[in-house]
Every structure is written in structure tokens, then in C-alpha cells.
């Protein structure tokens, strides 16, 4: 046990207190075939200067993706990040601040979190939001479990056109709680929820219906129909949304959503190979507020009438007895949430609308240009920021060729569904220029 200053005598004493004889006994629960029965295959140790040179040579092999033109999305998007965000979140008051357990001495951090909650509630048109979560996928899973708790039901319906990785995480969460996941199929022609699958009897034991807007394929679904179906069964409507889209499409609160989740990584946070990100979680109704996972920051006044901020409704296992906790979430990604809050405050309603409008218009432009070049659309529904393109190609090989020309191609859909092996998911944000899109089309046209 290198680096841990325990003597052999210390180790034996600890093992004895556990009723064990050897260190190997600590790992007896690990299946035999998963045990590594040899030392780690590591090179000889290097001096500090040698190690730095070695790591530098490795780094030089990497492609500088920051200089690539990206049409890759599927959950992480190349949005423009205003320079002021990095400057502000790098201030010591925020960058080095830790979890505000002693809330009364962390007023600045608490206020920044409170502002994030307020901005998310305003953006989604919901009554309350929590102090952020790990990411969108875990926020979705928590929403499903909270729905079961609020309705005393053990079934969750989810649209199959949700992000496949989110669905995988949802499945893991629900399995551990003996909750059944019902996947509602999508129409293969439109990519939208199959309305015929929403049968009246199916919802009677269903805690919630989970839909995304836009869905994984970038298509805009008929949320009103799904909302009527689940509401008629006294279940909850859970929506997973792209926060940028809310600058131009109908907000979840206007659909009557009970719980709204999403990933706020696209709000002023860099992609950074997919993380870290930050999730948001908002609800309507005090009954649901009291069941929300994670932290909630509240605003109050002291005895002198001065505004102050506190952690309220502390329902995490770090604050109350574990069996009464609503969640074991231990981090609310405060620095990432702050970046999202600064982004939303900086742009304001008009700015968010403009970003959403540019995403919408540029996506429509690239779709049209690719169709004119001879490509087919995989689905025929309206889209926002992303769409599925169809061609009888090996899209992973095409992406390698695109990379040689400085382009990050789309997401090959065969990676999540073998039935979509001829399709790729193309993302277009406000960061793309007309020249970049035209050059991208010219490259692909030349290979047809």
C-alpha cells in the first residue's frame, strides 16, 4: 500500500478489527475473473524534467480540436462563449469557494446560486429551481425517481427518442429502485413520438411521462399530445429541454410540465471533451418543491431587514437522516452553474432569443444546401439546431476524412441504433458561418 503511511502492524490491527486476515480479504466480493493477478504494466519512473518532456511529446500527438469547425453535437455543442465569463468565474471568491455548509458566512456564493435558480425558473417558466445538479442525464433520472415518490407509482414512461445515453442512465437508476421503464417508440418516418403507442390504459399506473424538446434527433415533438395523455392518467409530465431553444420555442411551463430538467453546459461552459457539465432541475407546485433533490437556496431577511441567503429545505443525506433524504447528490457544480448564470444574465431575453434564432436559421440553411447537393433527410419533422442526414456511407470513415480537412463531422447514428447505420446527426449552432457551412457541403458533395 504505497503512499499510505501505515506500518504492517497498523494494517494487521485494522484487518483484525474487520474480522479479516489479509488485504486480499478486503476485495473478496470482486469476482475472480475480474481480478488483476499481476503488477500494473507501468514503465520505469522518470525524473520530473524527463516526465514533463514525455508528457509534452504525447500532447503533441493530439489534434487541436479548438481549431476545427464543428458540426458534432449529440449532447455537447460548440456555442460561442463570451470572454467575460471566464474572467468572472476565475475570481478567487468563486473559483476557490467550497460547498456553503456554513451558509451564513457564504453569502456571495449563496447569492450567485440563488440567481442561477431564478434565471432557470424564468427561462423554463416554472415556479422553482434547485441549485443545479451534476448534469442533464442524472437530473432526468432524479426527476423520474421523484415522480415515483410523488405519485406512489412504480412505472415510468419515456420517449424512445430521448438521448440514448440519458436513457441508459435512467435505466440504471430505475433498476436499482425496482421501477419499470416503459419506452414509448417513435415514428420511423418523422422521429417523433408514436402517438398510437400512448394508449389510455397504459398510463393508469405510470408515475410520469418523460419527453424531450427537441428530441435526440433535433426534431420538435408534439408535447401537447403527450401532456394530455399523462395528465388524464393523473401522472406527471417531465420535460428534458435544450435551454438555448427556450429563447424561441414554447417553454415547458406553458405546456403544463410538472418537472423540467436539462443540461446547462451549453450556457457559457466549454465542451472540454464532454464535461464537466451542469444540470438544471425545476418544478411547479410546493408539493414537488419539497421533494426536489440536491440543494435549494432561499432568500430571507435578518432582524434588521437586510436581505440574506440560506440553504433551505435541506433534504440531502448530508443534512438529515439518510432514510429521510430525497437524494444523495453531493455536488451542485456551483462554478459551472455560475458560468451559466453569467451567460443568461449577460445575454438577457433578447440575447437568448437571438442565439436561438441563429441556430434555427443556420440549421435550416445547411439542411437545404445538403438536400440540394443530393443528400436525403432521415426524418421530415421540424428541427432545432440538429438534424439527421441520410446517405449510404460509412459515416465514421467519412468523419476521419473530414477531420483531415479541419472539420468535426456529425455523430454516426449507428453508434446508438444499427437500424440507422446510413444516417448521421449534424449539429449547427450560432458559431457556424455561411462560409464554413458552404465549404462543408462542397467537401461532402465531392465525395458523393
C-alpha positions as CSV (number, residue, x, y, z in Angstrom):
1,X,0.0,0.0,0.0
2,X,2.4,2.7,-1.2
3,X,1.9,6.4,-0.2
4,X,-0.3,5.4,2.8
5,X,1.9,5.6,6.0
6,X,0.5,2.5,7.7
7,X,3.0,0.1,9.2
8,X,2.4,-3.6,8.8
9,X,1.4,-3.7,12.4
10,X,-1.2,-0.9,11.7
11,X,-2.5,-2.9,8.8
12,X,-2.9,-6.1,10.8
13,X,-4.7,-4.2,13.6
14,X,-7.2,-2.7,11.2
15,X,-7.7,-6.1,9.5
16,X,-8.3,-7.7,12.8
17,X,-11.0,-5.2,13.7
18,X,-12.7,-6.1,10.4
19,X,-12.5,-9.8,11.1
20,X,-10.1,-10.4,8.2
21,X,-6.6,-11.9,7.9
22,X,-5.1,-10.4,4.7
23,X,-5.6,-7.4,2.5
24,X,-6.9,-9.7,-0.2
25,X,-9.9,-10.4,2.1
26,X,-11.0,-6.7,1.6
27,X,-11.7,-7.5,-2.1
28,X,-13.4,-10.8,-1.7
29,X,-16.6,-9.5,-3.2
30,X,-14.9,-8.9,-6.6
31,X,-15.4,-11.8,-9.0
32,X,-12.3,-13.9,-9.5
33,X,-12.3,-13.3,-13.3
34,X,-12.2,-9.6,-12.8
35,X,-9.1,-9.6,-10.5
36,X,-5.8,-8.4,-11.9
37,X,-3.3,-11.1,-10.9
38,X,-0.1,-9.3,-11.9
39,X,1.5,-5.9,-11.2
40,X,0.4,-2.9,-13.3
41,X,2.3,-2.7,-16.6
42,X,3.9,0.7,-16.0
43,X,7.3,2.0,-17.3
44,X,10.2,2.8,-15.0
45,X,9.8,6.0,-13.0
46,X,11.2,9.2,-14.6
47,X,12.7,12.3,-13.1
48,X,10.4,15.4,-13.1
49,X,12.1,17.0,-16.1
50,X,12.0,13.8,-18.1
51,X,8.4,13.2,-17.2
52,X,7.4,16.7,-18.5
53,X,9.2,16.1,-21.8
54,X,7.5,12.7,-22.1
55,X,4.0,14.2,-21.5
56,X,4.7,17.1,-23.9
57,X,5.6,14.6,-26.7
58,X,2.3,12.8,-26.0
59,X,0.4,16.1,-26.1
60,X,1.9,17.0,-29.5
61,X,0.2,13.9,-31.0
62,X,-3.3,15.4,-30.2
63,X,-5.3,17.1,-32.8
64,X,-6.1,20.7,-31.9
65,X,-9.8,20.4,-31.9
66,X,-10.3,24.1,-30.9
67,X,-9.2,24.9,-34.5
68,X,-11.7,22.6,-36.1
69,X,-15.0,23.6,-37.5
70,X,-17.5,21.5,-35.5
71,X,-20.8,20.0,-36.8
72,X,-20.7,17.5,-33.9
73,X,-23.5,17.6,-31.3
74,X,-25.5,14.8,-29.8
75,X,-25.4,16.5,-26.4
76,X,-22.3,18.7,-26.4
77,X,-22.4,21.8,-28.7
78,X,-20.0,24.4,-30.0
79,X,-21.6,27.6,-28.8
80,X,-20.0,31.0,-28.6
81,X,-18.8,31.7,-25.0
82,X,-18.4,35.5,-24.2
83,X,-14.9,36.2,-22.9
84,X,-16.2,37.9,-19.7
85,X,-17.5,34.6,-18.3
86,X,-14.0,33.1,-17.9
87,X,-12.8,36.3,-16.4
88,X,-15.6,36.4,-13.8
89,X,-15.6,32.8,-12.7
90,X,-11.8,32.9,-12.3
91,X,-12.1,35.4,-9.5
92,X,-10.9,33.8,-6.3
93,X,-14.2,34.4,-4.5
94,X,-15.8,31.9,-6.9
95,X,-13.0,29.7,-8.1
96,X,-11.8,28.6,-4.7
97,X,-15.1,28.7,-2.9
98,X,-16.4,25.4,-1.5
99,X,-19.8,24.0,-0.6
100,X,-21.5,26.5,1.7
101,X,-22.2,24.3,4.7
102,X,-21.9,27.3,6.9
103,X,-24.4,29.2,4.8
104,X,-24.4,32.4,6.8
105,X,-20.7,33.0,6.1
106,X,-21.0,32.2,2.3
107,X,-23.4,35.0,1.3
108,X,-21.7,35.7,-2.0
109,X,-21.7,32.1,-3.2
110,X,-25.3,31.6,-2.0
111,X,-26.5,34.7,-3.9
112,X,-24.8,33.5,-7.1
113,X,-26.6,30.2,-6.8
114,X,-29.9,31.9,-5.9
115,X,-29.5,34.0,-9.1
116,X,-29.0,30.8,-11.1
117,X,-32.1,29.3,-9.7
118,X,-34.1,32.4,-10.6
119,X,-32.8,32.6,-14.1
120,X,-33.6,28.9,-14.7
121,X,-37.1,29.3,-13.3
122,X,-37.7,32.4,-15.5
123,X,-36.3,30.6,-18.6
124,X,-38.4,27.5,-18.2
125,X,-41.4,29.4,-16.8
126,X,-41.5,27.1,-13.8
127,X,-42.2,28.1,-10.2
128,X,-38.9,27.0,-8.6
129,X,-35.5,25.5,-9.4
130,X,-32.8,23.9,-7.3
131,X,-29.1,24.9,-7.0
132,X,-28.1,22.8,-10.1
133,X,-27.1,19.1,-10.4
134,X,-24.3,17.0,-11.9
135,X,-25.6,17.1,-15.5
136,X,-28.7,16.7,-17.5
137,X,-28.8,12.9,-17.5
138,X,-28.6,12.5,-13.7
139,X,-31.1,15.3,-13.3
140,X,-33.5,13.3,-15.6
141,X,-33.0,10.2,-13.5
142,X,-33.7,12.1,-10.3
143,X,-36.8,13.5,-11.9
144,X,-38.1,10.0,-12.6
145,X,-37.5,8.8,-9.1
146,X,-39.1,12.0,-7.6
147,X,-42.2,11.4,-9.8
148,X,-42.5,7.9,-8.3
149,X,-42.2,9.2,-4.8
150,X,-44.8,12.0,-5.5
151,X,-47.4,9.6,-7.1
152,X,-46.7,6.4,-5.3
153,X,-46.4,4.6,-8.6
154,X,-43.7,2.2,-9.9
155,X,-43.7,2.7,-13.7
156,X,-42.0,5.4,-15.7
157,X,-42.8,6.0,-19.4
158,X,-40.1,7.6,-21.5
159,X,-40.0,8.5,-25.2
160,X,-37.5,6.3,-27.1
161,X,-36.3,9.4,-29.0
162,X,-34.6,10.7,-25.8
163,X,-30.8,10.9,-25.8
164,X,-29.8,7.1,-25.7
165,X,-27.1,7.7,-23.1
166,X,-29.6,9.5,-20.9
167,X,-32.0,6.5,-21.3
168,X,-29.2,4.2,-20.3
169,X,-28.5,6.2,-17.1
170,X,-32.2,6.4,-16.4
171,X,-32.5,2.6,-16.7
172,X,-29.7,2.1,-14.2
173,X,-31.3,4.4,-11.7
174,X,-34.7,2.8,-12.0
175,X,-33.5,-0.8,-11.9
176,X,-31.9,-0.2,-8.5
177,X,-35.3,1.0,-7.2
178,X,-37.4,-1.8,-8.8
179,X,-39.1,0.8,-11.1
180,X,-40.3,-0.4,-14.5
181,X,-39.2,1.7,-17.5
182,X,-41.6,1.7,-20.4
183,X,-40.1,3.0,-23.7
184,X,-42.6,4.8,-25.9
185,X,-41.5,4.2,-29.6
186,X,-41.0,6.9,-32.2
187,X,-42.3,7.0,-35.7
188,X,-39.5,5.9,-38.1
189,X,-40.6,8.4,-40.7
190,X,-40.7,11.5,-38.5
191,X,-38.5,10.7,-35.5
192,X,-41.4,11.9,-33.3
193,X,-43.2,10.1,-30.6
194,X,-45.6,7.5,-31.9
195,X,-49.0,8.8,-30.7
196,X,-50.7,5.5,-31.2
197,X,-48.4,4.0,-28.6
198,X,-49.9,6.3,-25.9
199,X,-52.9,4.1,-25.2
200,X,-55.3,5.2,-22.5
201,X,-54.8,2.2,-20.2
202,X,-51.1,2.4,-20.3
203,X,-50.9,5.5,-18.1
204,X,-53.0,4.3,-15.2
205,X,-50.0,3.0,-13.2
206,X,-47.5,5.4,-14.7
207,X,-45.8,7.9,-12.5
208,X,-44.6,10.2,-15.3
209,X,-44.1,10.6,-19.0
210,X,-40.7,11.8,-20.0
211,X,-40.3,13.7,-23.3
212,X,-37.5,15.9,-24.7
213,X,-37.8,19.1,-26.7
214,X,-36.1,19.0,-29.1
215,X,-35.6,15.2,-29.1
216,X,-32.3,13.5,-29.7
217,X,-32.7,13.8,-33.5
218,X,-33.2,17.6,-33.1
219,X,-36.9,17.3,-34.0
220,X,-39.6,19.3,-32.3
221,X,-42.2,16.9,-30.9
222,X,-46.0,17.3,-30.2
223,X,-45.7,17.8,-26.4
224,X,-49.3,18.8,-26.0
225,X,-50.5,15.3,-27.0
226,X,-48.1,13.6,-24.5
227,X,-49.1,16.1,-21.8
228,X,-52.9,15.4,-22.3
229,X,-52.2,11.6,-22.2
230,X,-50.2,11.6,-18.9
231,X,-52.4,14.2,-17.2
232,X,-55.5,12.2,-18.0
233,X,-53.9,9.4,-16.0
234,X,-53.0,11.7,-13.1
235,X,-49.3,11.2,-13.8
236,X,-46.6,13.9,-14.1
237,X,-45.2,15.4,-17.2
238,X,-41.4,15.5,-17.2
239,X,-39.6,17.5,-19.9
240,X,-35.9,17.4,-20.8
241,X,-35.1,20.6,-22.8
242,X,-32.3,22.4,-24.5
243,X,-32.1,25.7,-22.6
244,X,-31.0,27.6,-25.7
245,X,-34.1,26.5,-27.6
246,X,-36.2,28.2,-25.0
247,X,-35.3,31.6,-26.5
248,X,-37.6,30.8,-29.4
249,X,-39.8,27.7,-28.7
250,X,-42.6,27.2,-26.2
251,X,-41.4,27.0,-22.6
252,X,-42.1,23.8,-20.5
253,X,-44.2,25.8,-18.0
254,X,-46.6,26.7,-20.9
255,X,-47.1,23.0,-21.6
256,X,-48.1,22.4,-18.0
257,X,-44.9,20.5,-17.2
258,X,-44.5,19.3,-13.6
259,X,-40.8,18.8,-13.7
260,X,-38.2,20.2,-16.1
261,X,-34.6,19.1,-16.5
262,X,-31.8,19.8,-18.9
263,X,-28.1,20.3,-19.4
264,X,-26.8,23.8,-19.0
265,X,-23.4,23.0,-20.3
266,X,-24.4,24.9,-23.5
267,X,-24.8,28.1,-21.4
268,X,-21.3,29.6,-21.2
269,X,-19.4,26.4,-20.4
270,X,-16.7,24.9,-22.7
271,X,-17.2,21.5,-24.2
272,X,-13.9,20.1,-22.7
273,X,-14.3,16.6,-24.2
274,X,-17.9,16.5,-22.9
275,X,-17.6,17.7,-19.3
276,X,-17.8,18.7,-16.6
277,X,-21.3,20.0,-17.2
278,X,-24.1,21.1,-15.1
279,X,-27.7,20.0,-14.9
280,X,-30.8,22.1,-14.0
281,X,-34.0,21.0,-12.3
282,X,-37.2,23.0,-12.0
283,X,-40.7,22.2,-10.8
284,X,-44.2,23.6,-10.4
285,X,-46.1,23.3,-7.1
286,X,-44.9,23.4,-3.5
287,X,-45.6,19.7,-3.1
288,X,-42.8,19.0,-5.6
289,X,-40.5,21.7,-4.3
290,X,-40.3,19.8,-1.0
291,X,-39.3,16.6,-2.8
292,X,-36.6,18.2,-5.0
293,X,-33.2,16.6,-4.9
294,X,-30.0,18.4,-4.1
295,X,-29.7,21.9,-2.7
296,X,-32.1,24.9,-2.8
297,X,-31.0,28.4,-1.8
298,X,-33.6,30.7,-0.4
299,X,-33.8,34.4,0.1
300,X,-34.7,35.9,3.5
301,X,-34.2,39.0,5.7
302,X,-32.4,39.3,9.0
303,X,-33.8,41.0,12.1
304,X,-32.6,44.3,10.7
305,X,-34.4,43.9,7.4
306,X,-31.3,43.2,5.4
307,X,-31.5,40.6,2.6
308,X,-29.7,37.3,3.3
309,X,-29.4,33.9,1.7
310,X,-29.8,30.4,3.3
311,X,-29.8,26.8,2.3
312,X,-33.5,25.9,2.7
313,X,-35.5,22.6,2.7
314,X,-32.2,20.7,3.2
315,X,-33.3,17.3,2.1
316,X,-29.9,15.8,1.3
317,X,-28.4,12.9,3.2
318,X,-25.5,15.2,4.4
319,X,-28.1,17.4,6.2
320,X,-30.7,15.0,7.5
321,X,-31.1,11.3,8.4
322,X,-30.3,9.2,5.3
323,X,-33.6,7.3,5.3
324,X,-35.4,10.7,5.1
325,X,-33.2,12.2,2.4
326,X,-34.7,12.8,-1.1
327,X,-31.3,12.4,-2.8
328,X,-27.6,11.6,-2.2
329,X,-26.5,14.3,-4.7
330,X,-23.3,15.7,-3.2
331,X,-22.3,18.4,-5.6
332,X,-24.3,21.1,-7.4
333,X,-21.5,22.0,-9.9
334,X,-21.5,25.6,-8.5
335,X,-18.8,27.0,-10.7
336,X,-20.4,25.6,-13.9
337,X,-23.8,26.9,-12.7
338,X,-22.2,30.3,-12.1
339,X,-21.0,30.3,-15.7
340,X,-24.5,29.5,-16.9
341,X,-26.0,32.3,-14.7
342,X,-23.5,34.9,-16.0
343,X,-24.3,33.8,-19.6
344,X,-28.0,34.1,-19.1
345,X,-27.7,37.5,-17.3
346,X,-25.3,38.8,-19.9
347,X,-27.5,37.9,-22.9
348,X,-30.8,38.6,-21.4
349,X,-34.1,37.5,-23.0
350,X,-33.3,39.3,-26.3
351,X,-29.8,37.8,-26.5
352,X,-31.0,34.2,-25.8
353,X,-33.7,34.7,-28.5
354,X,-31.1,35.9,-31.0
355,X,-28.8,32.9,-30.3
356,X,-31.8,30.5,-30.7
357,X,-32.9,32.3,-33.9
358,X,-29.4,32.0,-35.4
359,X,-29.3,28.3,-34.5
360,X,-32.7,27.8,-36.1
361,X,-31.9,29.7,-39.3
362,X,-28.4,28.3,-39.8
363,X,-29.7,24.7,-39.3
364,X,-32.4,25.4,-42.0
365,X,-29.8,26.8,-44.3
366,X,-27.4,23.8,-44.0
367,X,-30.3,21.3,-44.4
368,X,-31.4,23.0,-47.6
369,X,-27.9,23.1,-49.0
370,X,-27.2,19.4,-48.3
371,X,-30.5,18.5,-49.9
372,X,-29.6,20.5,-53.0
373,X,-26.3,18.6,-53.0
374,X,-28.1,15.3,-53.3
375,X,-28.4,14.2,-49.7
376,X,-31.6,12.9,-48.1
377,X,-33.1,13.8,-44.7
378,X,-33.6,10.9,-42.4
379,X,-36.7,12.4,-40.8
380,X,-39.2,15.0,-42.1
381,X,-40.2,16.9,-38.9
382,X,-39.3,20.5,-38.0
383,X,-35.9,20.7,-36.2
384,X,-33.9,23.0,-34.0
385,X,-30.0,23.0,-34.1
386,X,-29.7,19.4,-35.2
387,X,-30.9,17.1,-37.9
388,X,-30.4,13.5,-39.2
389,X,-28.8,13.2,-42.7
390,X,-29.1,10.0,-44.7
391,X,-26.6,8.6,-47.2
392,X,-25.3,5.1,-47.9
393,X,-21.9,5.8,-46.4
394,X,-19.7,4.6,-43.6
395,X,-20.0,7.8,-41.6
396,X,-17.2,7.1,-39.2
397,X,-14.8,6.8,-42.2
398,X,-16.2,10.0,-43.6
399,X,-15.6,11.8,-40.3
400,X,-11.9,10.7,-40.5
401,X,-11.7,12.3,-43.9
402,X,-13.4,15.4,-42.7
403,X,-11.0,15.7,-39.8
404,X,-8.1,15.8,-42.3
405,X,-9.7,19.0,-43.8
406,X,-10.3,20.6,-40.4
407,X,-13.9,19.6,-39.8
408,X,-15.5,17.7,-37.0
409,X,-18.3,15.7,-38.7
410,X,-21.6,14.7,-37.3
411,X,-22.5,11.9,-34.9
412,X,-22.9,8.5,-36.7
413,X,-26.3,7.2,-35.6
414,X,-25.2,3.6,-36.0
415,X,-23.4,4.0,-32.6
416,X,-26.8,4.1,-30.9
417,X,-29.0,2.2,-33.4
418,X,-27.8,-0.3,-36.0
419,X,-31.0,0.4,-37.9
420,X,-29.7,4.0,-38.5
421,X,-26.3,2.9,-39.9
422,X,-26.9,5.1,-43.0
423,X,-27.5,8.3,-41.0
424,X,-25.5,10.9,-39.2
425,X,-26.6,13.6,-36.8
426,X,-25.5,17.1,-37.9
427,X,-25.4,20.0,-35.4
428,X,-25.4,23.7,-36.3
429,X,-25.1,26.5,-33.7
430,X,-24.8,30.2,-33.9
431,X,-21.0,29.8,-34.1
432,X,-21.1,28.5,-37.6
433,X,-20.6,30.9,-40.5
434,X,-22.1,30.7,-44.0
435,X,-18.6,30.1,-45.5
436,X,-17.9,27.2,-43.1
437,X,-21.2,25.6,-44.0
438,X,-20.7,26.1,-47.7
439,X,-17.2,24.6,-47.6
440,X,-18.6,21.6,-45.6
441,X,-21.3,21.0,-48.2
442,X,-18.7,21.2,-51.0
443,X,-16.5,18.6,-49.4
444,X,-19.3,16.2,-48.9
445,X,-20.7,16.8,-52.4
446,X,-17.3,16.0,-53.9
447,X,-17.4,12.5,-52.3
448,X,-20.9,11.6,-53.5
